[in-house]
Structure formats: C-alpha cells, structure tokens
Amino acid sequence: MNYSVGKERLEKATQLPLLFFEESSSFDRLERSSNPGGKAEHFFHYMLWFLQGIAGIISIASLFWIISPWISVVLVAVVIPRAMFEAKYSNQWMDLIYNQTEEQRRISYIDRLLSGLKEQKEIRLFGLSSILIGRWKEQRAQFRKIQFNKKKSLELSMFPSILIYYFVEVAIVIILAFLVSAKAITVGVFISLFQAVERMQNAAQQVSSGYGEMITASIETRYVRSFLSEAGDVVETTPHSEFPQNIERGISLQDISFTYPGQSKPALQHINLHLKKGELVTLVGENGTGKSTLVKILLGLYKPTQGRILVDDIEYNHVSFKSMQQAVSACFQDFFNFEFTAAQSIAAGTGEWLEDISSQKESIRQAARIGGADEFISDLSRGYDTHIGHLFQGGQGLSGGQWQRIAISRTMIRNPQLLILDEPTAALDPKAEANIYAQYTAAFQGKAVLLVSHRLGSARLADRIVVMQDGCIVEEGSHQELLDQRGVYSGMWEVQSQWYK
C-alpha cells in the first residue's frame, strides 16, 4: 500500500502543470502530502490500537457489572471526555503544525544552505556561516516557542477530564473497600477488581491516545487525498493529435499573451512569431523581457492566457504532450546535473529507463561528439561508464563547463523537430561556443532551431534575430538589418562590441 499511494503521489506531481511549482503554497501542499504510505499506515495502526483499548474497556466494565452496573456505566462514561479532549487536542495541534509548514520549509532551506555542496563556495567566501546559523537558531527558537505554548495550552485544557477520571477511580476503590469491610465481596475479589481499575486506566489511556492519533492520521491522510484530487489538472487528460514527425510549415505563434498567476502585468504581450523549418532563429533581449517564458510556452510547459500556437496548422492544445516530448528538445542555462554514469546522464534525453543502454552506445557517443563532451568523457577513469558527480561513492567530479557539455549532449540524442537552446553555452568560452553552434547547425539542418542568447556574437550565426523588450517583440531581421535600424539591437551590439576591443 505504501508503494501504491507513494507512486500515485509522485505520478501526480510529475503530471502537474509547471505553473504549479511557481507558487509558494504549492510547496506547502507537496510537503503536507509527503510520505502518504506512512500516513495511511499510521492511521490503520492506531485504529487497531483504539479498537484494542475499546475491547479492554468493555471486558473490564463487564467485571464491575456483576458488582454494580452503575460502576460499569460511570467507568465507561468518564472515558468519553478524555477521548473527546484528545480529538480536540489532535485537531488543534495538527492545525498548528500545518500552518507552520512554510516556517518549517524556511528552516530546512537554511539547513540545506549550510550543508549543501554547491552552496559552500559562496557561504564560505562571503562569511555567511555564522549569520545563517544565527538565523537558523532564531527561526528554530521561534518555531519551537509557538509549539511549546500551544502544547502547554492544550495540556492544561485536558487537565479537568483527567482529574475527573482519577476522582472516579479513587471513588470506586473506596466503594470496593467499603464492600470488603461489609463482607459483600471477598478480599480476593477486591484485589482482582482493584487491578481491574488499574487496567481500566491503561485501557482508557489507550482509547484516548489511540483516538487522538487516529484523528491526527486522518488529518494527515486528508491532506494527501486533497493533493491527489487537487492535482487533477494534469498535463494531458484526453487523447489528442500527434506532433508532426516532420514539420513542413513550421511553428506559428499568433497573438500570444501570458500572465503568471497572482500577477497583473503580463510577462508576454501579443507575440506573433513564425519558426520555419530549417531556420535558425536567435532570440535576444535583456533579462526579464520574457524570453524564458516564451521558451516554456513553445515547449508546451506553459499554456498561453491568450492566443494560439500552431504546428503545421495543428493547434498545440490538440497535440498530446507525450508526442510533443518526443518531437521537441531543449537545453537550459539552469540545466540539472543527473549524477548517473556519463552515458546514463546523456541517455536521460531519450526519456527511457537508463539501466540497459547498451543498444544506445553509438547514439550516445554521437550526441556527445556534437555536444563537445566525448573528448573529456573518454579520459574519465571508466569512460562512459564512469559515475559523475560527488553524490555517490566513487563518483568523479566535473567542472561547470563539462557539466554543461553533458547537458548539451543530452539534447542531441533525440531527433527533435524543434530544438531550443536557452543560453546553453554560458559556462563555455567563446571558441568552444562557436564550435558547438557549428555542430548544431550541421546536425539540425531541416529542423526549426531557436537560440536564446545574451552573446550577440553568437546571434550573427542566425538566419533571423528576434529582439524582445518588456514582453513584446520589438525588432526582427538579420544582424546587418537590425544594425541599420539603429534600434534596441544596435544599442545592445554597441555595448557588447566594446568587450572585444
């Protein structure tokens, strides 16, 4: 069961729209739904614990029924307030815990900053260790203080019900002692019933704590169910058309606008762009002009809030996401380091399981040659079978540029109809960048290629340059045509050309 529920949660998480991960509240929902199998197991464990306690109370109450039915009724009756207060305790405590989810994530974030490998350079360079530890300590203390005050308040609220229960126990013992003195029961019966009173206390505690834990587990599983049902807006729910295996008329963006949830200003406004087959288009513009947002829309990761996208006259909304995954490929500036073997890290671009890749060896090598990774991979201790990164024992570390070449190679293992390169060579020197772009141009003739770059020297390789500003396309043309216009591109070129003088 743990496996089944956990698998369903992970599947839902991977099917959610990318915009889900753009909101802080989404991470709260993910955190609350973590370990779903454990939460379900927790519930069933304490349900059995609760039922066992109920059975104990009934069996003990039946013993006292012989002496006095009223004693049995009173013993059972005083258990109810304890269970009710335990339920109230659990509800209020879980409300506090889940309301503190973001605070817990803030504390965990600082913990990761102080213990993560990638963060250590800047943490130590800027002397942030003591500052962050102090911040962690302060947030942790505040976090614990709120919990302590709440727990103290809840414990005090439960005190009257506990006091009533102990008062009843003492009263019953006194009654039993009176019955012994009146010779209504024997000393042996008194001892048995006295021990039964003690066992009733244990059973009552078992019922109240078990009921409280059941409430806690029920709330936890409710958050899991809420996430699984809320995650119904997945990438694809019904069959659609297939992405063309060989595009002819290209990809057309018609009056595309996009606004992020919770924001009033559009990130993209009335974008009209046609990517032709066999054409290399470079997208340029300052940071924050909407280039990366446009890339995500082209890849089908975001849906525009206005307008439509056509691939060979088929609307993107009608194209199955699975077929799109096979037909498009991209390399991002903020690529992820897959710390498998070098071959597996490149083969991840196929979207297939990575254990048996023997049949892909040649295609992996070919992709690595185009991406500029083959030379240094061949020099690794076990070549393409070398585990890369420091995460696992025996792994071999790579430089930033080498990781970037791996990421670029990963995009080359497919045969995409649309290839997007979003600042893919930021960690490479200009000569290596030029070599890789030359390899790209040769490898993807007849495909639609979009290059996003801040280096305008690379933009000159394009058939067409598109300039973005404030979420709009403001200029379009060849390098020389845009220089002659003396507009935005020309100004950017004049600034950057100074770097090379």
N, C-alpha and C positions, 0 to 999 in steps of 0.2 A: 504494500500500500504506500509506504514511504516513497518508493521508486516511482509509482504511478502518479501520485499527486505532485511530487517534485518535478517530474518530467513535464507534466501539463503546465506547471508554472513557468518553466524555462521556455517551453514552446510558445506560450502566450507572450512572454517578454520579448522573444525574437520576432514575433509577428506584429507587435505594436507599431503604430506609425512613429517615425523618427521624432516627430514633434513632441511625443510623449516624454522624451528624455530631455526636452528643453526647459521643463518646469521643475522647480524645487519640490513641489508637492508630489510629483511622480515618484521621486526617490523615497519620500516618506512611505508611499503605498508599497513600493518594492520592498523596503526594509520591513514593514509590518507583515508582509506576506512571506517573508523568508522562512526556511525550514518548515514547509507545510506538512510534511510527513511526520515530523516530530511533534507538531501541534496536535495533529489528529491522534497520534499515539498517546500523547499526554491526556487528552480527553477520555479515551477509552480506558486508560489505566486508572484514572481517578473515578470514573463511573463504576468500575468494578470495586474499587476501594470503598466508595459510597454505599453500594449495594451490600457489601460485606458488613459494613457498620450497621445498616438498617436491619440485616438479619440478626446481628448480635443484640441489638436493642429489643427486637421482638422476642428473641429467646429468653433474654433476661427478664423482660417485663412479664412473660408468662409464668416465671417462677414466683414473682410477687403477687400474681393474680390469685394464687392459692391462699396467700395470707390476707390480701386486701386488694380488690380491683381498683380502689381509688389510688393506692400507691402506684400501681402499674400505669394508670392514666396520667398521674402527676409526673412520673418519671419520663414518660414519652413526651408529655406536653412541654416540659422545660427544655427539651432538646430543640424544639422548633424555633424559639427565639435565637438560639445560638446559630442555627443554620441560616436563618434569615439575615442576621447581622454579618455572618461570614460572606453571604452572597453580596450584600451591600458593600462590604469591605472590598471584595474582589472587583466589583464593578467600578468603584471609585478609584481603586488602585490602578486598574488597567487603563482607565481614562487618563490618569496622570502619566503613566508610562508611555502611552501612545501620543499624548500631547507633547511629550518631551523627545519625540523621535528626531526632530531636526536638531535639537540641542545635542543629542547623542551622536548624530552624524557630524556635527561640528567638532566634538571632542575626538571622534575617531579620525577625522580628517587631519587634525594636528598630530595625532598619533602616527598616521601614515607619513606625514611630512618628516617627522623626526626619525622614522625607522626605514624609510624607503631608500632604495639605491639611487634612483635618478635625482632625488631631491637633495642628496648630501652635498653636492658641489656648491650650490648656492647657499644652502643652510650654513655651511662652514665658512664660505667666502665672505658672506655678509654678517657673520657672527650672530645668527638668529637663534641658535640653540637655546640660550638662557631665556630669551624673550618668549619663544614658543613654549618652553617648559613652564614658564610662569603663567602664560595664557592658559595652557592645559590645566595647570593646578587650580587657577582661579575658576575656570568654567566647570571643572570637575567638582570643586567645593560647592559652588552654587547649585549644581545639578543634584549633589547628594543632600544638600541642606533642604531643598524643596521636598525631596523624597522622605527625609527624616521627619520633617514637620508633618507631612501628610500621614506617614505611618503612625506617628505619635497620636495624632488626632483620631485616626481610625481605631487604634488600640484602646484609647480612652472611651470611645463610643461603644465598644463591645463590652466594657467592664461590667455594666449593670446586668446584662444577660448571664455573664459568667458568675457574678455574685449570686444571682437568683438560683442558678443551678447548684452552687455549693451549699447555699442555705437549705435547699430541698434535700440534698444528700445528708446533711447533718441532721435535719429533722427526721428523715427516715431511719437513720442509725439510732436516734433517741427513741423513736417508736419501737424499733426492734428490741432495744434494751428493755423498754417497759414491758414488752410482750414476754421476754425471757423471765423478768422478775415476777410477772404474773403467771408464769409457767404455762403460757399459751403456746409457746414454742420451746424446743429444747435448745441447749447450748450449741449442739452440732448444727442445728438448722440456722441459728443466729450467725454462726461463723460462715456458713455457706452463703447466707444472704448478705452478710457484710462484705464478703469477697465479691459477690454479685454486684453490689453497689459500686465497688471499685472498677469492676469490669464494665459496668454501665457508663462510668465516666470515660473510660477509654473508647468505648463504642460511640459515645456522644461526640467525643473529640474527633473520632474517625469520620463520623457523619458530617459534622460541621466543616472540618477541613477538606474532606472529600468533596462536599457540595461546593465549597468556595473554589477549590481547584478546578472543578467541572465548569463553573462559571467562567473562570479565567481562561481555561482551554477553549470554551465555547466562543468567547470574545475573540480569542486568537484565530480560531478557525473561521470565524465570521469575516475577519479581515482578509483571510485567504480567499474565501468564497467571493467576497466583494471584488477583490482584484481580478479573479478569474472571470467573473461576469462582466466587470467593468472593462476588461481587456477584449471585449467582443469586437471592437473596431479594429480588426486586423487588416493587414495589407491587402489581402485578397479573400473574398468570401464566395464568389461565384465564377464559373468559367468565363473566359473572355477570348478575344482573338490572340493569335500568336504574333510576337515581334517578328517582322520580316527577316529571313535568314540572309537576304542580300538586298539591302535597301537600294532603291533606284532614284526616287525623287528627293530623298533626304529627310531631314527633321525640321519641322517648322513650328516656331513659337508665335502664337497670334494673340496680341493684346494681353500678355501675361502680367498679372499683378499678384503680389503676395505680401501678407501681413502676418507677423508672428502673433500667436495668442497672447492676449493681455497688452498688446502694444497698439497705439493708434496710428503711428507713422508707418506707411508701407515700406518694406525692405526692397521691393521691386515695383516699378510702376510702368504699365503699358509697354512691356517688352515685345518687340517684333524682331525675330531673328530666324534666318534660314541657314541650316548647316547642310551643305551639299555633299554628295558622295564624292570621295576623292579630294576633298578640300581640307586644308589645314587652316583653321581659324584661331587667332590669338585674342584672348580676352584680357584687357588691361584696365587699370584704374587704381586709385588709391585704396587703402584699407577702409573697409566699411561701406563700400559702394554697392555691395550686393552680389559680388562675383561668386562667392561660395554658395550663397543661397540659390543663385541661378543654376549652379552645377548640380545641387541636390535635386532641384526640380527636373533637370534634364535626365538625371539618373532614376527618376521615379521615387525618390526618397521623400520628397515633399509634394503635396498636391497644391496647385495654384489656387488662390482665392478668387481669381478672375481669369478668363481667357482659356485657351486650349492649346494642346500640343499635338501635332500630327506627325506620324512616321509613315511615309508613303500613303498619305490620306487616311490612315487609321488613327483614331484618337487614342492618346495614352491611356485614358480612362477605360478603354476597351481592351487594352493589352494586358495579358496575365503577367504578374510580377515575376513568376518563375521563368517565363520565356525572356523577359527583359533582363533578368540576371545573367542569362546565357549570352545575350546579344550586346551588352554594354560592359565596359570595364573602365576603371579609374584608378589613378594613383594620387593620393592626397599628400599635402605637406605634413599634416599631422597623422601620418600612417602609424599602424600598430606593429609592434615587434612580436611576431609569432616565434616563441622560443622553442621550436622543434628542431629537427635536423635542418640543415640548409636546404636540402631537397624538399622536405615537407613544407618549409616556410614558403617556398616558391610555388609548390603544388597546391597550396591553400587557395590559389587563384582559380582553381578548377571547380571549387565548391564541393569536392568529393572527399570521402574519408581518406586519411593520409597514411594509414598503416602499410598498405600494399601499393607502392607507386613504381614498382619495377617496370611496368609497361610504359611508364611516362618518362623514363630516364632521358631519352633523346629530346623530347619536347621541353623538359626542364632545363637541360643544357642549352638548348637553342634560345629559350627565354632568357636565361642568364647571360648568354652572349650579347643579346640585344640590349639587355638592361645593364651591361657592364659589370656583372658580378662573377662571371665564370673564372676570371683570372685569379681573384683572391680566394674564391671557394676551392679551387684546385690546390691552393697552397695550404689549406687547413689540414689538421692532423689526419682526419679521415675523409677529406674531400667533401663530397655532397652528403655523406653520412655523418658529418660532424654536428653534434648538438651545439647550437649557437645561443649566446646569452649566458647570464650568470644565475638564472633562476634555479636550475637543477645541477646536481653534482656532475662534474665532468664537462660542463658547458664551456664553450670558448667565446670570449667577448669579442664584439665587433666595434669598429668606430662608427660615428654617426653617418659618415658618407657610405660606409659599407652596408649599414642597415638600410639606407635609402636606396642603394643599388638592388638589394634584395626585394624591397617593396616595388621598385620599378619593374623588376623581372617578373614579379607576381602578376602584374597586369598583362604581361606579354604571353602568358601561357594559354590564354584564350584566343579565339579568333573573333573579336568583337566587331560589330557593325558601327558602333560609336565608342570612341576612346576619348576619355577626358583626363588631362594631366593638370592637376591643380597644384601649381608650384612644386613639381615633383623633384626638382634638382636643387633645392635651396641649400642643401648641405654639400654640394659639389662645386668644384672650381669651374670657371667659365669654359676651359678647354674640355673637361670631362662632360660638361653640359652640352657643348656643341656636338661632341661625338655621339652622345646618346640620342640627341634630337635627329642627327643624321641617320642613326639606326632606326629610329621610329619612323622617319619619313619613308625609308626603304621598305620597312616591314608592313606598313599600313597603307600602301597605295590602294586606292579604290575604296577606302573607308572614310567615314566622317571623323575628323580629329579636332578636338577643341583643347587648346593650350591656355592655361591661366598662368600669367607670369607678371612679376614686377620688374624683371630684367628686360628692358626694351631692346637690348641687343639680340635677344632670342626672338623677339616679336618680328624682326625683319625676315625671319625664315618663313613666315606665314603667307598664305595666299591672300588673306584678308585680316585686318586688325579691327577689332570692335572695342570701343572705348566706353567705359561706364563711369557715371558720376551721379551720386545721390539716388541710386536705384534705377537709373534710366540709361539707355544707350544714347550717347550724345554725339558720337562720331563713328564713322565706319569707312574703311578703304584700305589701300596699300600703304606701306611705310612712307613712300615718297608723297603720295596723295595727301596723307594726313600732315606731313611736314609742311606742304604747300598751303594747307588751310590755316596755318598759324593759330591753331586752337589748343584744346586741352592736351592732346597727344604731343604736339610740338613743344609745349611748355615742359612736359614731363621729359621729353627727349633732351632738351637743352640742359635740364638739371642733371640728368644721369650721364650725359656725354662728358660732363666735367670730371666724372670719376676716372675716366680713361685717358685724360690728357696729362 
